């Protein structure tokens, strides 16, 4: 089957031009001007539209256990929403139960995802313990196509410095990329205990329990441990000014550190926790002050931040409300899987960044860092994961226009200039003009290659 997309503005991370894209059997067969569409079964006139590679969301938590509930989107609804926002590949994080191999956790999650995913998906490993069994499994993770593992520096399943250092050492040997949730467990837990004791449990104290310094300290420590281990490192959901500055300094010194931030840190500050609906915004790390928001945007525009992801881990309103009188009882996480690409493209449309930079942040860089060698660009031979974007379309985000299972959105009422009007996943139209057109089970599991973080090793 052939599809010809004509007269669009093709935008890749490295540049753009007006031309055509020929799709054949789910792959991009050719790009250029005046392509012959005589054998195409369908021709799409993309005049006035931008032709972009599908976004890759490298950080989600679908159908994940959160205390006495689960994240509100499963693999079907989460990937459905992703498709409707122009995201054609979704990475999910697994959580390793102590004593259980990481690959078994991935297999269990894949049994849920395989019949449900509407677009392609991948898994990062998760690790909650470092011992000989887990360290010996690192090489097999890479061999099986899962060359990335997430470690936490906080929570009950977080790793201490010795464990994280040992993991980084083994990861460097096996060319596996460690991604890190960097928050100081000591600072956070001491604050939470003190606030609980004093009865300071309204939503504002969620932010005060996890202030800028808690993230900054852990960012510096994580990068230092990686440097000592001779390993690249990827900092997830970066949200603070000092951490961004330290990462920029480390990069200038040649340390291979990568940074991700999320739309909610770019769109909001800690002022949201003073709102009547502030409980809905609880996530970790929390949104920080205005200075951090400004620093993150500078990092986005200057290249200090490599990728945008969502940390999509939503709960329903009634579940968030469990924490109205005690913030520690609220499920921790916000939505964003449908909003990431439109939000960043809106920033490009307003001149805050270039469209090429938006594509790099949301697609190309993600593909390179995480070894997705068939994704991330409009190029012959790659998967036909394509988004048609109308730069003139006015769109206001409201929960009734979204396509997931969540009963609210933190982006309610946000006005965007420009919006995706069509999404293709491997050549199949999965979203068009506001409607989901795909089907559960269409998505395929990606097994990946070694990260570009190891190109110099």
N, C-alpha and C positions, 0 to 999 in steps of 0.2 A: 504494500500500500504506500502511495506517495501523496504527500501534502506539500503544496507550494505556498509559502508566505511571501507576498510581494509588497515591495514599495515601503517597507518599514525602515526605521532608523535602528540599526543593529548596534547594540552597546555591549562591549566587553570591558573587563577591567583595564585593558591596555589601549582602548580607543573605540571610536565609533564611526560608522559610515552608513549611508542610505543604500539599501540593497534588498536582496531576496534570500530566503532560506529554503532549501529543499530537504524535506524529511522523507526518509524511506525506511520502512520496517523498524520504526522506533528510534532510528539514529539520524543524526544530521548528516546528510549525504553531500551537500555543497552549500556554500554561501558565495554571493557575488551579485553582480548587476545583470539584469536581463536574463535570468535563468529560464531555461526552457521548461514549461510546465505541461507539455503535451500529454505526457503519460501520467500526470497527477490526477488522482481521483477527486481531489478537493483543492480549490485555490482560495486562499484567504487574502483579501486586500487589506494590508496593514498601513495604508496611507494615513499619515498623521499620528501613527502609533509608534511606540518604542518596542523593539524586540530584545528581550533580556533573557539571560539564563535564569532558570528557576533558582530560588533561594534555597540555602541549606541551613537548617536550624540545628546546630550541633549541641544543643543543651535543652532537653525536655525530661519531664518525669510523668509518664503516662501510666494511669492505673496503678499508681504507687501507694503503698500503705503509708498513712500519715496518722499515727496514733490510733484513734478509734474510727478513722474513716480512710478513704482513698482519694487520691487526686481525681477531680470530677470528670476529666476526659480520659477515656480509654483509647485504645489504638485506632478504633474506627472513627470516633468523633474527633479525636485530636488530629489525625491525619486528614480527615475531611476538612476541618477548619484550616489546616495548613495549606491545602490545595487552593482553597478559596481566597487565600491571601498571597498566592504566588510562591509558596514554599513547596518544593517538589522532592525534598529529601529531609527526613527527620531522624536525628540521633536521639536515642533514649538511654538514660543511665540506669544500670542495674545496681542494686544494693546487695552486697554479699553477706549472707547469713554466716556467722562464725562457724567454721568447720566445713562449710560447703564450698566446693570448687567454683571459681568464677565462671568457668565455661558451663557448669551445670546451671548456674543462675541465668546465663544468657540463653541456654536451651529452653529453660522454663518460660522465660519472657517471650521467646520466639514462638512458642506454642500458642501464646495469646495473640501475638502480632500477626502471624502468617495469614490466618483467615480473615483478619480485620483491617489491615492497613490499606489505605486508599492510594498512597504514594510510597515510593521507595523509602526504606528505613535502614538504620544501622544501630549498633550497640557499642557503647563504651563498657568496659568492665568496671566493676566496683569492688573496692577492697576495704575490709574492716579489721583485718588482722594481718600481721606480717610474721610469717614463720617459714620454715623450710618448704612446706608443702605449697604455700602461696608463691613464694619466690621461684620455686621450680616450675610453677605454672605460667610464669610471665612469658617464657619463650614459646610455649604452646599457644598462648593467646595470639601472639604475632603470627604464628604459623597458620592458625585457623582463620586469620583475617580480621582480628580484633586488636590492632596494635595501639590501643589507648586504654588507660585505666585511671579512674578517678579516686583520689584520696581526699579525705576531709581532715582538717586540723581542729575541728570542734565536733560537738555532739558526742553521745555515748559511744558511737562507733568510729570516732576520729582517731587518727594515728598520732603518737607522740613523735618527738624529733628523731629519736633513734630509729623507729620503725619507718618513718618517711625517708630518712637518709638511706637506709638499707634498700628500700624499694626503688629509690632513684638510682642507686648504684646498679642494681640488677636490670632496671629498665634501660639504662645506658648501654649495658652489655648486649641486650637483646633488641635494641632499637625500638623500644616501646615508649610512647609519649605519656607522661604522667600529667594529668590535669588536677588542679588543686582548688578546693574550697578553702580560702585563706581567711580565717578569723581566729583571734586568740581565744582559746577555750578558757583559759584562766580568767581573763578580763571579763568575758561574757558571763561565765558562771558566777563569779564573785558579785558582779552587778545584779544579776537576776536574784540571787539569794538575798542580797541586801534590800533590794526594792520590795521583794515579797515580805520580808520581815517587817518593813516599815509601812506596809500597806499601800505602796506606790505601784499600782497595777493597771492604771489606765493606759490607753494605747500609746501615748507619748513616751512612756517608759520602755516600750519595745525598742524605740530608737536609742534612748539613753543607755540601755543595757548593751547595745552593740554600736558604740560611737565610732567615729573615724579612726581613732587610735587603735581600736581592736582589729580593724582590718589592716591598717598600715603596718602594725607590728608583725602580723602574720605574713603579709606580702613580702616584707624584707627577709623574714626568717625562711620562708619557702624558697625564695630565689637564692639565698645564701646556701641553703642545704643542697640545692640543685647544682650550684657552682662547685661546691666541695665534692659532689658526686660525679661531676663531669657530665651532667645530663641536661638536655633541654627541659623546659617546664612551661606549662600553659596555665595561666591564672584565670579561673572562671569568674564570671559576673563581677568584674572589678567595679568598685563604686566610690572610691575615695581619692581625693586630690594627692595626698602624699604618696600613696601607693603608685599612682600614675607617674608621678615625678621620679620615683625610685626606679620604676621599670624603664623609663626613658634613659636614665643614667646607666643602668645595667646594660641596656641594649647598645648604648654608645661605647661601652667598654667591651663589646663583643660577646656578651653573655646571651645565649640563645633562650630568651624568655618571650613568650607570646601572651597576649592579653585579650580578653573578651569582655565586652560590656553588654548591657541589655537596654532595650528601649525605655523601660520604666525608670532607669537611672538618668537617662537623657531627658525624659519628659517631665519628671516630678522631682521635688526635693522633700526633705523631712517635714515640710509644712503640711503634707497630706495627713500626717498622724495627729494633727490638731483639728482636722475636719470631723463633722458629725459621723461621716461614714469612714473614718480613718481605719477602722478595724479591717476593712476590705483590702487595705494596702499592705498588711503585714506580710513581710517576706524577709529572708535572711541571705545576704546582708540587707539591712533596710536602706531606703533612699537616704542620702546624706544631705549636707547643707549646700547652699547655692555655690560656694566656692568649689566644691567637688563636682557639681554639675557642669560648671564652666570648664574645669580641668578635663573632664571626660570628653566634652565636645572638642576641646583642643586636641586631645589624644586621638579622637576620631578623624579629625581633619589633617593632622600632621603625621599620622602613621604609627603613633605609639600604640594605639589599639588596633589589633589585627582583624578582629571579627565581631560581629553582632550576633547574639543568640538570645533566647527568650527566658530560659529557666522556667518554662511553662509548667506550673504545678498548682493549678487552681482548686479552690473549694467553693461550695455553694454558699450563698448568703447566710442561711441558717447555721451552717457549720462555722463560718467566721464569727458569727454572733456568740458562739460559746465563749469567746474571749472578751466580750464587752466590758466585763468588770474585772477581768484578770487576763491580760494580754498573753500570758503563757499558755492559755487554754485554746487559743485560736490556731487552726491549721496554718502552717507557714508556707506561703507561696501565692503568686499572682499569675494571671493569664498573659498571653501575648503571641501565641503561635500563628494566629491569623493576622496579627497587626504589625509584625516586625518589618516585612518588606515594604508594605504601604507607608509605614511611618518613615523609614529611611529614604524611600523614594520621594516622599513629600519634602524631606529636608533638602534633597537634591533639586527638586522642582522650585524650591524657594531660594536656591543659590547658596545654601549653607555648606554644602559639599558638592562635588561633581557627581554626575550619574555614574561615571566610571568608578569613582570611589565607593559609591553605594553598592555597585555590583561586586567590587573587590571585598568589601566588608561582609556582605551577606551571601556570597556565593564562591567566587574564585579563591580567595584566601582560605576559606573553610575547606574547600576541596583539596587544596595543596597541603594544608597543615594536617589533615586527617586522612590523606591517602585515597581520596575518591577520584580515581583516575578517569572515570567516564562522565564526570560532572564538572560544573563550574564555569562553563563558557559556551558561547555559540561558535562551535568549531566543527569541521567535518570529522566524523568518527566518534564524536561524543554522543551521549544519550540526548534525545530530542526533548529535554526538559526546558520548556520555553514559556515565557510570560509575555503577553502583549499588554502594554501599559499605555493608557490614555492620559497624557499629561494635562489635558484640559478638563477632565472629568472631576466634578466637585463631589466630595463624599463626606458625610458626617457619620462617625462611628456611633452606633447604638446597638444595644444587645440584641434587638430583634433582627438586625441585619447580619449578625454573626452566625457561624455554622457549627459551633461546638455545643456541649451539653451544659454550659454554665449559665446561671440565671442573672448574671450581671457582668459588666466589664469596667475595669478601672479607666478605660479610655472613653467612657460614655460622653458624647457631645463633642469630641475632638473633631475639628474640621480639617480635612486633608485636600490638598490641591494635587489632583491626579490619582488614578487608581487602576489596578489590574482589571482588565476586561476579559481575559482568557488565559487559562493555564493549561499547558500540555505536560503530561508525564510520560516519558518515552513515546512521544508521538500521539498519545491518546488525549483527547480533550477531557479534562476532569473538572473544569470550571469555566463558565461562560456567562457574562452579563448578570452577575449576581446569584447564579444558580450552580449548585454542585451537580456535575455531570458524570462523576466517576462511580466506582463501585468498591465495596469492601473486598479485600483479598487481591486486588490488583497490584499492590505494592510488593516489591521484592526485597529480600534481605541483601544488603551490601556487605561483601567481605572485602576488606581494604588492604592497601599496600602500606609500606613504611612511610611515615610522615616526612615532609620536606625538611623538618627540623633536623634530620640526620644527614642531609645532603653533604655537609662539610665533614662528616666523620667517616 
